[in-house]
Amino acid sequence: MSEKPAPSKSPRTPVAAVKAGRGNLGGSTAEAALAERAIMQGRSPLLADGDARNPGLSAFRSVYERFGLNRPVSEDAAVPKEWFSEAFSMAAEQKKSLLVDVGGVSSP
């Protein structure tokens, strides 16, 4: 990227973007790039890595440490369900956009 995006002049409606599906196709990298672009434009999105086993979006530590939510502590059915609910509630309360990485299954 050669030019820094201009700061947003009008308030934007917060959005939620959820990446799910097959792993190792660049989805987490794309979400990290979206987050960095939003940050450079003066916004502060919430980032949420919902895979308890494998880091996806949270692997981009320089961004995730500042804007990321804690990852779920286990894959037991109730834990991710509560985690998703809390992530979306927090984004709504703070009126921030939310980027969620659900993870994916890597092919052998």
DODOVEX-806507 format. One record per residue (C-alpha): residue number from 0; x, y, z. Coordinates in nm, 2 decimals. Layout:
BEGIN
SITE     k        x        y        z
SITE   NUM        X        Y        Z
...
This chain:
BEGIN
SITE     k        x        y        z
SITE     0     0.00     0.00     0.00
SITE     1     0.17     0.32    -0.11
SITE     2    -0.07     0.58     0.04
SITE     3    -0.21     0.61     0.38
SITE     4    -0.60     0.61     0.36
SITE     5    -0.76     0.94     0.45
SITE     6    -0.93     0.96     0.79
SITE     7    -1.31     0.91     0.77
SITE     8    -1.50     1.24     0.76
SITE     9    -1.84     1.10     0.84
SITE    10    -1.94     0.86     1.11
SITE    11    -1.97     0.51     0.98
SITE    12    -2.22     0.25     1.09
SITE    13    -2.04    -0.03     1.28
SITE    14    -2.04    -0.36     1.09
SITE    15    -1.96    -0.72     1.18
SITE    16    -1.75    -0.93     0.95
SITE    17    -1.72    -1.30     1.02
SITE    18    -1.45    -1.52     0.86
SITE    19    -1.53    -1.89     0.87
SITE    20    -1.46    -2.20     0.67
SITE    21    -1.16    -2.38     0.54
SITE    22    -0.82    -2.28     0.68
SITE    23    -0.50    -2.18     0.51
SITE    24    -0.66    -1.97     0.24
SITE    25    -0.57    -1.62     0.36
SITE    26    -0.89    -1.53     0.54
SITE    27    -0.72    -1.43     0.87
SITE    28    -0.46    -1.23     0.68
SITE    29    -0.74    -1.05     0.49
SITE    30    -0.92    -0.96     0.82
SITE    31    -0.59    -0.83     0.97
SITE    32    -0.55    -0.61     0.66
SITE    33    -0.90    -0.48     0.70
SITE    34    -0.83    -0.41     1.07
SITE    35    -0.51    -0.22     0.99
SITE    36    -0.69    -0.01     0.73
SITE    37    -0.96     0.08     0.97
SITE    38    -0.71     0.17     1.24
SITE    39    -0.51     0.39     0.99
SITE    40    -0.84     0.57     0.92
SITE    41    -0.88     0.65     1.28
SITE    42    -1.13     0.38     1.38
SITE    43    -1.08     0.12     1.65
SITE    44    -1.25    -0.21     1.56
SITE    45    -1.28    -0.50     1.79
SITE    46    -1.10    -0.81     1.68
SITE    47    -1.22    -1.16     1.79
SITE    48    -1.04    -1.49     1.73
SITE    49    -1.29    -1.76     1.81
SITE    50    -1.07    -2.06     1.75
SITE    51    -0.96    -2.21     2.09
SITE    52    -0.71    -2.44     1.93
SITE    53    -0.53    -2.25     1.66
SITE    54    -0.46    -1.88     1.64
SITE    55    -0.59    -1.71     1.33
SITE    56    -0.65    -1.33     1.36
SITE    57    -0.48    -1.33     1.70
SITE    58    -0.15    -1.44     1.53
SITE    59    -0.12    -1.08     1.41
SITE    60     0.00    -0.97     1.75
SITE    61     0.08    -0.61     1.69
SITE    62    -0.28    -0.54     1.60
SITE    63    -0.45    -0.80     1.82
SITE    64    -0.28    -0.70     2.14
SITE    65    -0.43    -0.35     2.11
SITE    66    -0.78    -0.43     1.97
SITE    67    -0.84    -0.80     2.03
SITE    68    -1.07    -0.98     2.27
SITE    69    -0.97    -1.28     2.47
SITE    70    -1.00    -1.61     2.28
SITE    71    -1.24    -1.88     2.41
SITE    72    -1.08    -2.10     2.67
SITE    73    -1.21    -2.43     2.53
SITE    74    -1.42    -2.58     2.25
SITE    75    -1.69    -2.72     2.47
SITE    76    -2.02    -2.61     2.31
SITE    77    -2.13    -2.36     2.57
SITE    78    -1.80    -2.17     2.58
SITE    79    -1.79    -2.05     2.22
SITE    80    -2.16    -1.98     2.23
SITE    81    -2.11    -1.75     2.53
SITE    82    -1.79    -1.60     2.38
SITE    83    -1.97    -1.50     2.06
SITE    84    -2.26    -1.35     2.25
SITE    85    -2.01    -1.14     2.46
SITE    86    -1.81    -1.03     2.16
SITE    87    -2.12    -0.91     1.97
SITE    88    -2.26    -0.75     2.28
SITE    89    -1.94    -0.56     2.35
SITE    90    -1.92    -0.43     1.99
SITE    91    -2.28    -0.32     2.01
SITE    92    -2.23    -0.14     2.35
SITE    93    -1.92     0.03     2.23
SITE    94    -2.06     0.10     1.88
SITE    95    -1.76    -0.05     1.72
SITE    96    -1.71    -0.27     1.42
SITE    97    -1.63    -0.63     1.49
SITE    98    -1.40    -0.86     1.29
SITE    99    -1.45    -1.23     1.39
SITE   100    -1.23    -1.52     1.29
SITE   101    -1.40    -1.84     1.36
SITE   102    -1.12    -2.05     1.23
SITE   103    -1.12    -2.32     0.97
SITE   104    -1.02    -2.68     0.91
SITE   105    -0.69    -2.72     0.74
SITE   106    -0.67    -2.98     0.47
SITE   107    -0.41    -3.26     0.53
